Amino acid sequence: MTAQFSNGTSAGTENTGNEAFAGLALQDLPKSNNFTTSLPPDPKFKTPSDSDKASREDLGPRMVKGALYTYVRPEKTENPELLGISRNGMRDVGLKEGEEKTQDFKQLMAGNRILWDEATKTGTYPWAQCYGGQLGDGRAISLFESTNPSTRTRYELQLKGAGITPYSRFADGKAVLRSSIREFVVSEALNALCIPSTRALALTLTPNSRVRRERLEPGAIVARFAQSWIRIGTFDILRARGDRDLVRTLATYVTEHVFPGWLSLPSHLDPSQPIASTAISPPRSIPASTIQGSASIEENRFTRLYREIARRNALTVASWQAYAFTNGVLNTDNTSILGLSLDFGPFAFLDNFDPSYTPNHDDHALRYSYQNQPSIIWWNLVRLGESLGELIGAGSSVDDESFIKNGVSEEFAPELINRAQEVIPRVGEEYKAVFLAEYTRLMRARLGLISESESDFDSLFSKLLDTLEALELDFNHFFRRLSSVKLADLETESQRQDVASIFFHAEGITPPNITESVARTRLASWLLTWRDRVSIDWISRGESGDAEREAAMKSVNPKFIPRSWVLDEVIQRVEKGGEREVIGRVMAMAEKPFAEDWGGDHEEEERWCGDVPRQGRGLMCSCSS
């Protein structure tokens, strides 16, 4: 249950061993329902039959307690139209090529078919997960879990926008085409960039469904999949309700059914050693019952689980920062226990490098701005620490019968609180160390560096980011264009100033208070530092060094990313112009972002990869979806 990426790119994506596997028909894919068989259901609909017999209206919004899900079937869709699939997604789930053409697939993706036989009480009945204090829009319905026979990776397949659930609050359970296209494309784009993410399998138009948001819009359903859809918000609601037994049950389920088990969790870090070195690759294989650390710490298995969740999220947010992806909304119910990017609302990749940028036009305080993402994710992890605080603070007493049955005694409370208050900040330091190590690794790779140097952060990374911000230059374009620069073209100041112009926008330098001469000089200074540093790693390879470096850099610096202006154009062409093929073309580019061309409409491809139109930079959008 730990693989996170497709094997469809050349960017260091992990090899899942799936290349030779031809795939299966939908009906032959191994299926399961571990979530619903392991966790407590909505007491109003304890069995699939209870829900199946209920009218669809009875499955609508209400408060659900003492449960983690409700059995609920999708609403029927009239005349659904399959708009697109992810070929990487189809392969990674384990479906054979061409399966998307079958009626079984199309009807399942539209919510018109479920894999349950009420007559025989066999199959898997759909369910909706409860999380986040019921603060979400409650429009995701999981159909089943499936295991790819080749990779042995299990995924939970889910429909977003397939109707109301008990967790919909005042929402309508629908999703608009606009936001569905955005999620469909960006899920696969992030995966192809090796950024941990939930995935997209299919996009279906619901032509007879008109959805009211700021305006009346066409509806759609995104079929998406992930190894787990459990979020920090799933724990939040249990803590808020004081459901301590269910917190323990859920934490145990996460470790034993989502993660590979208790032995997979990280060992206690030696406090006598620098955390920057011990946090990177800690030992594992610690038995579940083992208590580690001093009496004030007493790390039990739930502390190790908390640390694993923090570490995974540190790795993901480091990738966001290295590729300038901004989620736009990062509540606890938008934060995955697996460290997956998920629930894509007003997201965007930065165009010009602006640390204070937020794509969410309702985020006036810039809470979810690009530069705040690492601290916001840690804030959410502190909330998880509070939810697990009783288990963490219990230390070696976590399995005592009296603690399990009766909770925290008055005498034990001060010790438990003190321990939790000491452990959580220590996990914060581990989170910071893992984040910095991963961010540094990614930035070195993007700059074509092989070796490590302590001066890289200040002399290269920080100065580059300051320069990009001051000169209003495009973040991701800079790295891709730098990849093609020959070191021989940077030997003199004049050469470096000439090369500097390849990073300018089509209209030249845009800050009103900076001249082109000043911009060229500033970039030339950084290019000299980069040339000297990168030469250390590649000069020994002789004439082939430049070509090898360029190939290495282009394998991690995308030519294409789904920028907001590109997605807006695609949405307009599909929604207003009635186009269909454009979805397949943009998805093909998203799935292979490091390619030079994609064999489609060459003019369109180059335009989407070229300079961002001035009016298309730094776009913002609403959370309404």
C-alpha positions as CSV (number, residue, x, y, z in Angstrom):
1,M,0.0,0.0,0.0
2,T,3.0,2.4,-0.2
3,A,3.5,3.0,-4.0
4,Q,2.5,6.5,-4.8
5,F,3.4,7.2,-8.4
6,S,2.6,6.0,-11.9
7,N,5.5,4.6,-13.9
8,G,4.6,6.7,-16.9
9,T,7.3,9.3,-16.9
10,S,11.1,9.6,-17.2
11,A,11.4,11.8,-14.1
12,G,12.6,9.3,-11.6
13,T,9.1,7.9,-11.0
14,E,9.3,4.6,-9.2
15,N,9.2,1.5,-11.4
16,T,6.2,-0.4,-10.3
17,G,7.0,-3.4,-12.5
18,N,3.7,-2.9,-14.4
19,E,5.1,-2.3,-17.9
20,A,4.5,-5.8,-19.2
21,F,1.2,-6.4,-17.6
22,A,-1.6,-6.2,-20.2
23,G,-4.3,-5.4,-17.7
24,L,-7.7,-6.9,-16.9
25,A,-11.3,-6.3,-17.7
26,L,-13.2,-4.3,-15.1
27,Q,-15.1,-7.4,-14.0
28,D,-11.9,-9.4,-13.5
29,L,-10.1,-6.8,-11.4
30,P,-9.6,-8.1,-7.8
31,K,-11.9,-6.1,-5.5
32,S,-12.3,-5.6,-1.8
33,N,-13.9,-3.4,0.8
34,N,-11.5,-3.3,3.7
35,F,-12.6,0.1,4.8
36,T,-16.2,-0.9,5.3
37,T,-15.5,-4.3,6.8
38,S,-13.0,-2.9,9.3
39,L,-14.6,0.4,10.5
40,P,-18.0,1.2,12.0
41,P,-20.9,2.1,9.7
42,D,-23.6,4.7,10.0
43,P,-26.0,3.2,12.6
44,K,-29.0,4.2,10.5
45,F,-27.8,2.0,7.6
46,K,-25.7,-0.7,9.1
47,T,-25.8,-3.0,6.1
48,P,-25.8,-2.5,2.3
49,S,-29.3,-3.8,2.2
50,D,-30.5,-1.2,4.7
51,S,-29.2,1.5,2.4
52,D,-30.3,-0.1,-0.9
53,K,-33.9,-0.3,0.3
54,A,-33.9,3.3,1.3
55,S,-35.1,6.0,-1.1
56,R,-32.3,8.2,-2.4
57,E,-33.8,11.2,-0.6
58,D,-33.3,9.4,2.7
59,L,-29.6,9.2,2.1
60,G,-29.2,13.0,2.1
61,P,-27.6,15.4,4.6
62,R,-27.9,14.8,8.4
63,M,-25.5,14.5,11.3
64,V,-23.9,11.1,11.6
65,K,-22.1,10.0,14.8
66,G,-20.3,6.9,16.0
67,A,-19.4,6.0,12.4
68,L,-16.8,6.6,9.7
69,Y,-19.0,6.0,6.7
70,T,-22.5,5.6,5.3
71,Y,-23.5,3.1,2.7
72,V,-24.8,5.2,-0.2
73,R,-25.3,4.6,-3.9
74,P,-24.6,7.2,-6.5
75,E,-27.5,9.1,-8.1
76,K,-28.4,8.0,-11.6
77,T,-27.0,10.0,-14.6
78,E,-29.1,10.5,-17.8
79,N,-27.2,10.2,-21.1
80,P,-23.7,10.4,-19.6
81,E,-20.8,11.2,-21.9
82,L,-17.3,9.9,-21.2
83,L,-15.1,12.9,-22.0
84,G,-11.7,11.4,-21.2
85,I,-9.5,8.9,-19.4
86,S,-6.0,8.8,-18.0
87,R,-4.0,6.1,-19.7
88,N,-1.5,6.1,-16.9
89,G,-4.4,5.8,-14.4
90,M,-6.0,2.9,-16.4
91,R,-2.6,1.1,-16.3
92,D,-1.9,1.7,-12.7
93,V,-5.3,0.5,-11.5
94,G,-4.7,-2.6,-13.7
95,L,-7.3,-2.1,-16.4
96,K,-6.6,-3.3,-20.0
97,E,-6.3,-0.9,-22.9
98,G,-9.7,-0.4,-24.6
99,E,-11.7,-1.2,-21.4
100,E,-12.9,2.4,-21.4
101,K,-14.9,1.7,-24.6
102,T,-17.1,-0.9,-22.8
103,Q,-20.6,0.0,-21.4
104,D,-19.6,-1.5,-18.1
105,F,-16.8,1.0,-17.7
106,K,-18.8,4.0,-18.9
107,Q,-21.8,3.3,-16.7
108,L,-19.7,2.6,-13.7
109,M,-17.9,5.9,-14.2
110,A,-21.2,7.7,-14.5
111,G,-22.6,6.2,-11.3
112,N,-25.2,4.2,-13.1
113,R,-23.8,0.8,-12.1
114,I,-22.7,-0.5,-8.8
115,L,-21.0,-3.9,-8.1
116,W,-23.6,-5.2,-5.6
117,D,-26.3,-7.8,-6.1
118,E,-29.1,-7.2,-3.7
119,A,-30.7,-10.6,-4.4
120,T,-27.6,-12.5,-3.4
121,K,-26.2,-9.9,-1.0
122,T,-22.8,-10.2,-2.8
123,G,-20.3,-7.7,-4.2
124,T,-19.2,-4.3,-2.8
125,Y,-21.7,-1.6,-1.9
126,P,-20.6,2.0,-2.4
127,W,-20.0,4.3,0.6
128,A,-19.3,7.9,1.6
129,Q,-16.6,8.7,4.1
130,C,-17.2,10.9,7.1
131,Y,-14.5,13.4,7.9
132,G,-13.6,17.0,8.8
133,G,-16.6,17.7,11.2
134,Q,-18.8,17.4,8.1
135,L,-17.4,20.6,6.8
136,G,-16.7,19.4,3.3
137,D,-19.3,19.2,0.5
138,G,-19.8,15.4,0.9
139,R,-20.1,14.6,-2.8
140,A,-17.5,11.7,-3.0
141,I,-18.8,8.2,-3.1
142,S,-16.4,5.3,-3.1
143,L,-17.3,2.3,-5.3
144,F,-14.8,-0.3,-4.2
145,E,-11.2,-1.1,-3.5
146,S,-9.2,-2.8,-6.2
147,T,-5.7,-4.4,-6.3
148,N,-3.5,-4.3,-9.4
149,P,-2.4,-7.9,-9.8
150,S,1.0,-6.8,-11.1
151,T,2.0,-4.2,-8.6
152,R,-0.1,-5.5,-5.7
153,T,-1.1,-1.9,-5.0
154,R,-4.6,-1.4,-3.7
155,Y,-6.6,1.6,-4.6
156,E,-10.0,3.0,-3.5
157,L,-12.0,4.1,-6.6
158,Q,-14.3,7.0,-6.0
159,L,-16.8,9.2,-7.9
160,K,-16.8,12.9,-7.1
161,G,-20.0,14.7,-8.0
162,A,-22.2,11.7,-8.1
163,G,-24.9,12.9,-5.7
164,I,-25.7,14.0,-2.2
165,T,-24.7,12.0,0.9
166,P,-25.3,12.4,4.6
167,Y,-22.2,14.5,4.6
168,S,-23.3,17.0,2.0
169,R,-24.5,19.6,4.5
170,F,-26.3,22.3,2.4
171,A,-24.5,21.3,-0.9
172,D,-26.1,19.5,-3.8
173,G,-23.7,16.6,-4.2
174,K,-22.8,17.8,-7.7
175,A,-19.6,19.0,-9.4
176,V,-19.3,21.4,-12.3
177,L,-17.5,20.6,-15.5
178,R,-15.1,23.5,-15.0
179,S,-13.6,22.2,-11.7
180,S,-13.9,18.6,-12.8
181,I,-11.6,19.2,-15.8
182,R,-9.1,21.0,-13.6
183,E,-9.0,18.1,-11.1
184,F,-8.9,15.5,-13.9
185,V,-5.8,17.1,-15.5
186,V,-3.9,18.3,-12.4
187,S,-4.1,14.9,-10.6
188,E,-2.3,13.2,-13.4
189,A,0.1,16.1,-13.9
190,L,1.3,16.0,-10.3
191,N,1.7,12.3,-10.4
192,A,3.8,12.6,-13.6
193,L,6.0,15.2,-11.8
194,C,6.6,12.7,-9.0
195,I,4.5,14.8,-6.6
196,P,2.4,12.5,-4.4
197,S,-1.2,12.9,-5.4
198,T,-4.5,11.3,-5.6
199,R,-5.2,10.1,-9.2
200,A,-7.8,10.6,-11.9
201,L,-9.2,7.7,-14.0
202,A,-12.1,9.2,-16.0
203,L,-14.1,12.3,-16.6
204,T,-17.8,12.1,-17.4
205,L,-20.1,14.8,-18.5
206,T,-23.6,14.8,-17.1
207,P,-25.4,16.7,-19.8
208,N,-28.9,16.8,-18.3
209,S,-27.5,18.2,-15.0
210,R,-27.2,21.9,-14.6
211,V,-25.4,22.9,-11.5
212,R,-25.9,26.3,-9.8
213,R,-22.7,28.0,-8.5
214,E,-22.0,31.6,-9.3
215,R,-23.9,30.8,-12.5
216,L,-25.7,27.8,-13.9
217,E,-23.1,25.4,-15.2
218,P,-22.9,21.9,-16.8
219,G,-22.2,19.1,-14.4
220,A,-19.6,16.3,-14.4
221,I,-18.2,13.4,-12.5
222,V,-14.6,12.7,-11.9
223,A,-13.6,9.1,-11.2
224,R,-10.6,9.2,-9.0
225,F,-8.5,6.8,-7.0
226,A,-6.0,6.7,-4.2
227,Q,-4.6,4.2,-1.8
228,S,-6.6,6.0,0.9
229,W,-8.9,8.9,1.2
230,I,-8.5,9.3,5.0
231,R,-7.5,12.8,6.0
232,I,-6.4,14.5,9.1
233,G,-9.9,15.8,9.2
234,T,-11.1,12.3,9.6
235,F,-9.4,12.3,13.0
236,D,-10.6,15.8,13.7
237,I,-14.2,15.0,13.9
238,L,-13.6,12.1,16.3
239,R,-11.5,14.3,18.6
240,A,-14.1,17.0,18.5
241,R,-16.8,14.5,19.6
242,G,-14.7,12.9,22.2
243,D,-14.8,9.5,20.5
244,R,-11.6,8.2,21.9
245,D,-12.3,4.6,21.1
246,L,-12.8,5.4,17.5
247,V,-9.7,7.5,17.3
248,R,-7.7,4.4,18.4
249,T,-9.6,2.1,16.0
250,L,-9.0,4.5,13.1
251,A,-5.3,4.9,14.0
252,T,-4.9,1.1,14.1
253,Y,-6.7,0.7,10.8
254,V,-4.5,3.3,9.1
255,T,-1.3,1.5,10.2
256,E,-2.5,-2.0,9.5
257,H,-4.5,-1.5,6.3
258,V,-3.2,1.7,4.7
259,F,0.4,1.7,5.7
260,P,2.3,-1.7,5.5
261,G,1.9,-2.3,9.2
262,W,3.5,-1.3,12.5
263,L,7.0,-2.6,11.5
264,S,7.0,0.0,8.6
265,L,7.0,3.0,11.0
266,P,10.2,5.0,11.8
267,S,12.3,4.3,14.9
268,H,12.9,6.8,17.6
269,L,15.5,9.4,16.7
270,D,18.6,9.6,19.0
271,P,18.3,13.0,20.7
272,S,22.1,13.2,21.2
273,Q,22.6,13.4,17.4
274,P,21.8,16.3,15.0
275,I,18.3,15.8,13.8
276,A,19.3,17.0,10.3
277,S,21.2,13.7,10.0
278,T,19.1,11.3,12.0
279,A,15.8,12.3,10.5
280,I,16.6,11.5,6.9
281,S,16.5,7.7,6.9
282,P,15.7,6.4,10.4
283,P,15.7,2.6,11.1
284,R,12.4,0.8,11.0
285,S,11.1,-2.7,11.8
286,I,10.3,-1.8,15.4
287,P,7.8,-4.2,17.0
288,A,4.4,-2.7,17.8
289,S,4.7,-3.3,21.5
290,T,8.2,-1.7,21.8
291,I,8.5,1.6,23.8
292,Q,11.4,3.8,22.8
293,G,13.1,6.8,24.4
294,S,13.4,8.3,27.8
295,A,10.6,8.3,30.4
296,S,9.6,11.8,29.4
297,I,9.2,10.6,25.8
298,E,8.3,6.9,25.8
299,E,7.5,6.7,22.1
300,N,4.9,4.0,21.5
301,R,3.5,2.8,18.2
302,F,1.0,5.6,17.9
303,T,3.8,8.2,18.2
304,R,5.6,6.4,15.4
305,L,2.5,6.5,13.3
306,Y,2.2,10.3,13.9
307,R,5.8,10.8,12.9
308,E,5.3,8.7,9.7
309,I,2.3,10.9,8.7
310,A,4.3,14.0,9.4
311,R,7.2,12.8,7.4
312,R,5.1,11.9,4.4
313,N,3.5,15.3,4.4
314,A,6.9,17.0,4.7
315,L,8.0,15.2,1.5
316,T,4.9,16.3,-0.4
317,V,5.0,20.0,0.6
318,A,8.7,20.0,-0.3
319,S,7.7,18.9,-3.8
320,W,5.0,21.6,-4.0
321,Q,7.6,24.2,-3.1
322,A,10.2,22.9,-5.5
323,Y,7.7,22.9,-8.4
324,A,5.7,26.0,-7.3
325,F,2.4,24.2,-6.9
326,T,-0.1,26.0,-4.8
327,N,-3.1,24.1,-3.5
328,G,-5.2,27.1,-2.6
329,V,-7.1,25.5,0.3
330,L,-5.3,23.5,3.0
331,N,-7.7,22.7,5.8
332,T,-7.3,19.5,7.8
333,D,-9.8,17.8,5.5
334,N,-7.6,18.7,2.6
335,T,-4.5,17.1,4.2
336,S,-4.0,13.4,3.5
337,I,-2.6,10.9,6.1
338,L,-0.6,9.5,3.2
339,G,0.8,12.8,2.3
340,L,-1.1,13.0,-1.0
341,S,-2.1,16.2,-2.8
342,L,-5.9,16.0,-2.9
343,D,-9.3,17.8,-3.3
344,F,-8.2,20.3,-5.9
345,G,-10.1,23.5,-5.8
346,P,-8.5,26.9,-6.5
347,F,-5.0,25.4,-7.2
348,A,-2.4,26.8,-9.5
349,F,1.3,26.5,-10.5
350,L,3.1,29.8,-10.0
351,D,3.8,31.7,-13.2
352,N,6.0,34.6,-12.2
353,F,7.8,33.7,-8.9
354,D,5.7,35.5,-6.2
355,P,6.0,33.9,-2.8
356,S,2.9,35.7,-1.5
357,Y,0.7,34.4,-4.4
358,T,-2.5,32.5,-3.7
359,P,-4.8,31.2,-6.4
360,N,-7.8,31.5,-4.1
361,H,-9.5,34.8,-4.6
362,D,-11.3,34.4,-1.3
363,D,-8.0,34.0,0.6
364,H,-7.6,37.7,1.5
365,A,-5.3,37.0,4.4
366,L,-3.0,34.9,2.2
367,R,-3.3,32.0,4.6
368,Y,-2.8,29.4,1.9
369,S,-0.2,31.4,-0.2
370,Y,2.7,29.6,-1.7
371,Q,5.2,30.6,1.0
372,N,2.8,29.6,3.8
373,Q,2.2,26.0,2.7
374,P,4.9,24.4,4.8
375,S,3.7,26.1,7.9
376,I,0.0,25.5,7.2
377,I,0.6,21.7,6.7
378,W,2.5,21.7,10.0
379,W,-0.4,23.5,11.7
380,N,-2.7,20.8,10.4
381,L,-0.3,18.1,11.7
382,V,-0.4,19.8,15.1
383,R,-4.2,19.3,15.0
384,L,-3.5,15.6,14.2
385,G,-1.2,15.5,17.2
386,E,-4.0,16.8,19.3
387,S,-6.3,14.1,18.0
388,L,-3.7,11.4,18.8
389,G,-2.5,13.3,21.9
390,E,-4.0,10.9,24.4
391,L,-2.5,7.9,22.7
392,I,0.9,9.6,22.2
393,G,0.9,10.9,25.8
394,A,0.0,7.6,27.3
395,G,3.5,6.3,26.5
396,S,4.1,2.8,27.9
397,S,0.6,2.8,29.4
398,V,-1.1,2.9,26.1
399,D,-2.2,-0.8,26.2
400,D,-3.1,-0.9,29.9
401,E,-6.6,-2.2,30.3
402,S,-7.6,0.5,32.7
403,F,-6.4,3.2,30.2
404,I,-8.2,1.6,27.3
405,K,-11.5,1.1,29.2
406,N,-11.6,4.1,31.5
407,G,-9.5,6.8,29.8
408,V,-7.1,9.1,31.5
409,S,-7.2,9.2,35.3
410,E,-6.8,12.4,37.2
411,E,-3.5,11.3,38.6
412,F,-2.1,10.3,35.2
413,A,-3.3,13.4,33.3
414,P,-0.3,15.7,34.0
415,E,2.2,13.1,32.9
416,L,0.3,12.3,29.7
417,I,-0.1,16.0,28.8
418,N,3.5,16.8,29.5
419,R,4.6,13.9,27.3
420,A,2.4,14.8,24.4
421,Q,3.5,18.4,24.7
422,E,7.1,17.3,24.5
423,V,6.7,14.8,21.6
424,I,4.7,17.1,19.2
425,P,7.3,19.8,19.0
426,R,10.0,17.2,18.5
427,V,8.0,15.8,15.6
428,G,7.9,19.4,14.3
429,E,11.7,19.5,14.2
430,E,11.7,16.2,12.3
431,Y,9.1,17.5,9.9
432,K,11.3,20.6,9.2
433,A,14.4,18.4,8.7
434,V,12.7,16.1,6.3
435,F,11.2,19.0,4.4
436,L,14.5,20.9,4.0
437,A,16.4,17.8,3.0
438,E,13.8,16.9,0.3
439,Y,13.5,20.5,-1.0
440,T,17.2,20.8,-1.2
441,R,17.5,17.5,-3.1
442,L,14.9,18.5,-5.6
443,M,16.3,22.0,-6.2
444,R,19.8,20.5,-6.7
445,A,18.4,18.1,-9.3
446,R,16.5,20.9,-11.0
447,L,19.8,22.9,-11.2
448,G,21.7,20.0,-12.6
449,L,23.9,19.4,-9.5
450,I,25.1,15.9,-8.5
451,S,27.2,16.6,-5.4
452,E,26.1,18.3,-2.2
453,S,27.5,21.6,-0.9
454,E,26.4,23.5,2.2
455,S,26.6,26.7,0.3
456,D,24.0,25.7,-2.3
457,F,21.0,27.0,-0.3
458,D,22.3,30.5,0.1
459,S,24.5,31.0,-2.9
460,L,22.3,29.3,-5.5
461,F,18.7,28.7,-4.3
462,S,18.0,31.8,-2.3
463,K,19.7,34.2,-4.7
464,L,17.9,32.6,-7.6
465,L,14.5,33.0,-6.0
466,D,15.3,36.6,-5.0
467,T,16.2,37.3,-8.6
468,L,13.2,35.6,-10.1
469,E,10.9,37.6,-7.7
470,A,12.6,40.9,-8.3
471,L,12.6,40.5,-12.1
472,E,9.1,39.0,-12.3
473,L,10.4,35.9,-14.2
474,D,8.5,32.7,-14.7
475,F,9.6,30.0,-12.2
476,N,9.2,26.8,-14.2
477,H,10.2,28.2,-17.5
478,F,13.5,29.3,-15.9
479,F,14.6,25.8,-15.0
480,R,13.6,24.3,-18.4
481,R,15.4,27.0,-20.3
482,L,18.4,26.8,-18.0
483,S,18.6,23.1,-18.9
484,S,19.6,23.9,-22.5
485,V,22.3,26.5,-21.6
486,K,25.8,25.3,-22.6
487,L,28.5,26.0,-20.0
488,A,30.8,27.2,-22.9
489,D,28.3,30.0,-23.5
490,L,28.8,31.4,-20.0
491,E,32.5,32.0,-20.0
492,T,32.5,35.8,-20.3
493,E,30.4,38.5,-18.8
494,S,29.2,39.5,-22.2
495,Q,28.1,35.9,-23.0
496,R,26.3,35.6,-19.7
497,Q,24.4,38.9,-20.3
498,D,23.4,37.6,-23.7
499,V,22.1,34.3,-22.3
500,A,20.1,36.2,-19.6
501,S,17.6,37.3,-22.2
502,I,16.3,33.8,-22.7
503,F,14.6,34.0,-19.3
504,F,12.8,37.3,-20.1
505,H,9.1,37.4,-21.1
506,A,8.2,38.0,-24.7
507,E,7.6,41.7,-23.9
508,G,10.9,42.0,-22.0
509,I,11.5,43.0,-18.4
510,T,8.2,43.9,-16.7
511,P,9.1,45.5,-13.3
512,P,8.7,49.3,-14.0
513,N,11.7,50.2,-11.7
514,I,14.2,47.8,-13.3
515,T,16.0,48.4,-16.6
516,E,16.9,45.6,-19.0
517,S,20.6,46.3,-18.4
518,V,20.2,45.9,-14.6
519,A,18.2,42.7,-15.2
520,R,20.9,41.3,-17.5
521,T,23.7,42.1,-15.0
522,R,21.8,40.5,-12.1
523,L,21.1,37.3,-14.0
524,A,24.6,37.2,-15.4
525,S,26.0,37.3,-11.8
526,W,23.8,34.3,-10.8
527,L,24.7,32.4,-14.0
528,L,28.4,32.8,-13.1
529,T,27.8,31.2,-9.7
530,W,25.8,28.4,-11.2
531,R,28.4,27.8,-14.0
532,D,31.2,27.5,-11.4
533,R,29.2,25.2,-9.2
534,V,27.8,22.9,-11.9
535,S,31.2,22.6,-13.5
536,I,32.5,20.9,-10.4
537,D,30.0,18.0,-11.0
538,W,30.2,17.7,-14.7
539,I,33.6,18.9,-16.0
540,S,35.3,15.5,-15.4
541,R,33.0,14.0,-18.0
542,G,34.5,16.0,-20.8
543,E,32.6,17.0,-23.9
544,S,29.8,14.7,-23.1
545,G,29.2,16.4,-19.8
546,D,27.0,19.2,-21.1
547,A,24.8,16.8,-23.0
548,E,24.4,14.4,-20.0
549,R,23.7,17.4,-17.7
550,E,21.1,18.7,-20.2
551,A,19.3,15.4,-20.4
552,A,19.4,15.0,-16.6
553,M,17.9,18.5,-16.1
554,K,15.2,18.0,-18.7
555,S,14.2,14.8,-17.0
556,V,13.2,16.8,-13.9
557,N,12.3,20.2,-15.4
558,P,9.0,20.0,-17.2
559,K,8.4,21.6,-20.6
560,F,4.6,21.5,-19.9
561,I,2.6,22.1,-16.7
562,P,-1.2,22.7,-16.7
563,R,-1.2,26.4,-16.0
564,S,-4.4,28.2,-15.1
565,W,-4.6,30.0,-18.4
566,V,-4.2,26.7,-20.3
567,L,-6.9,25.0,-18.2
568,D,-9.2,28.0,-18.6
569,E,-8.8,27.8,-22.4
570,V,-9.5,24.0,-22.4
571,I,-12.6,24.6,-20.2
572,Q,-14.0,27.3,-22.6
573,R,-13.3,25.1,-25.7
574,V,-15.1,22.1,-24.1
575,E,-18.0,24.0,-22.4
576,K,-18.7,26.7,-24.9
577,G,-17.2,25.3,-28.1
578,G,-18.3,21.7,-27.8
579,E,-14.8,20.4,-28.4
580,R,-13.8,17.0,-27.0
581,E,-10.4,16.0,-28.4
582,V,-8.7,18.9,-26.7
583,I,-9.2,17.1,-23.3
584,G,-7.2,14.1,-24.6
585,R,-4.4,16.3,-25.9
586,V,-3.9,18.3,-22.7
587,M,-4.0,15.0,-20.7
588,A,-1.4,13.5,-22.9
589,M,0.9,16.4,-22.2
590,A,0.1,16.3,-18.5
591,E,1.0,12.6,-18.3
592,K,4.4,13.2,-20.0
593,P,5.5,16.7,-18.9
594,F,9.2,16.3,-19.7
595,A,8.7,15.4,-23.4
596,E,9.8,17.7,-26.2
597,D,6.6,17.1,-28.2
598,W,3.5,14.9,-27.9
599,G,2.6,14.2,-31.5
600,G,-0.5,16.2,-31.4
601,D,-1.3,19.7,-32.6
602,H,2.3,21.1,-32.7
603,E,1.3,24.8,-32.7
604,E,-1.1,24.3,-29.8
605,E,1.6,22.3,-27.8
606,E,4.2,25.0,-28.3
607,R,1.8,27.8,-27.4
608,W,0.8,26.0,-24.2
609,C,4.5,25.5,-23.3
610,G,5.5,29.0,-24.3
611,D,5.4,32.4,-22.6
612,V,2.3,32.9,-20.5
613,P,0.2,35.7,-21.9
614,R,0.4,38.7,-19.7
615,Q,-3.3,38.7,-18.9
616,G,-3.0,35.0,-18.0
617,R,-0.4,35.3,-15.3
618,G,-1.2,34.9,-11.7
619,L,-4.9,34.1,-12.3
620,M,-7.1,33.4,-9.3
621,C,-10.3,31.4,-9.0
622,S,-13.0,30.6,-6.5
623,C,-13.5,27.6,-4.2
624,S,-16.9,27.1,-5.9
625,S,-16.8,23.8,-7.7
